[in-house]
């Protein structure tokens, strides 16, 4: 493991078994996170973003999910090799997760203060007395903008935005080294989203916590992240520093499609440019590039052979696309447009 790397995921492969069918949720992905960094994971619904988070937390449903291959190194230790008691100690204390639905993440019949207290008591490695733990509950609630006197209230007595703040308080109570936020603002209105994101950013900086932010919102990634991984059909198709992915001239066709589908204030066009089609059936994935059926630059090699993620700079910018194979590696003068193999259907 590279020095200063907090998390290193290598060759991770996850499937869900649904009856006789096997759903390939994650297909041999690789990424890393250094101490103090924030990584954004972006993609459509069903791309495998949440499955990555659950795999890191070892919270995949045991009934039908299996990790087929790979390793998840956290501070040099493979989380997949830890016993369940060891993993339970790691969760909350070292790695914590902010879930996207606070009503299912919180216990509806337990006061919110008690839920934070239980986390602190379970991970009380320093042996703090009860009164100090209770004082820490007040401190954590104040940290996320909730008055301490509300600790005796139940989740249903809070608004959606305040419930999400409670979920964040539970996650940061033990000051974890890694915080995983799985679409933490999905159920909130735009104004509350901005407040919650600002609070998460302040907590990350104050606690010096590394973070994985899972979202479908590229604007949030641009504000919050140092690196970004673009996921499609269980694979990372583009990965690298935020400047390279957002401002560079070389992109995966799917990344270009995501950017083209964003509204532009200075664009006179009446309509956005959508990405035609749908992600492939995860039980019957194509042999080649998973994006080939929707890609306007697809060729025969794309249909037959899966592309490898080639590196394009020393800072780790990687793209999995046959347009960037060595024999096709030329870039047009127009940013974001590539020269490569013949276009499908003469498009």
Secondary structure by P-SEA (a helix, b strand, c coil): ccccccbbbcbbbbbbbcccbbbbccccccccccccbbbbbbbccccaaaaaaaaaacccccccccccbbbbbccccccccccaaaaaaaccccbbbbcccccccccccccaaaaaaaaaaaaccccccaaaaaaaaaaaaaaacccccccccccccccaaaaaaaaaaaaacccccbbbbccccccccaaaaaaaaaaaaaaaaaabbbbbbbcccaaaaaacccbbbbbcccccccccccccccccccccaaaaaaaaacccccccccccccccccccccccccccccccccccccccccccccccccccccccccccccccccccccccccccccccccccccc
